[in-house]
Amino acid sequence: ELNGGSAFLTIPSISGGMSNWTFETWIKLNQAWTSSGTGIQTIYEAQGSDPDIILQLAGGDGGSMKFRCFNPTDNLLSAKTSWNGGQWYHVVLTYNGTKAIYVDGVFDSQSASTCNNNGGGSYHTIGSFTGGTSGFLAGAIDDVKIYNRPLTLAEIKASFNGQQNNYSNNFTGLRGGRVDYTA
């Protein structure tokens, strides 16, 4: 659970970067987010020597989720503009020369604009912006996956359907560390 004030996660750099990629996660906001939302709640940032890749809810964007690349500074806004508090949403970003957003296993929006970042970044943050200094998410993020290729719509739907009614538990006393797996 991220508190919206100081909690976030950092993931190390992805070796070699990626020219085509997918970012997939589940999010649950503590409070509803609509067109009247103010401030910034960041879900993901890949920070590098510009451009950055950012996924966030930002006031002034009409309640949309924003997929942003700083170089060029263009924003792809989700068609979805209302997010319920306490509800889990499956969110997927893909890039293969075109930026796309998928919400709950369904295509949401896309942009043919380029995103010159190679997806590697010098670090990745989950739940905050600018390396943990602002834009904190008030809510929960689960099952973050970063792929070195864009998932297809069929794969995104299968992932959503396979995880929608997943078993969950709050485990305690687990040893920290990095977990890698190959599918």
Disulfide bonds with the S-S distance in Angstrom:
Cys69-Cys115 1.91
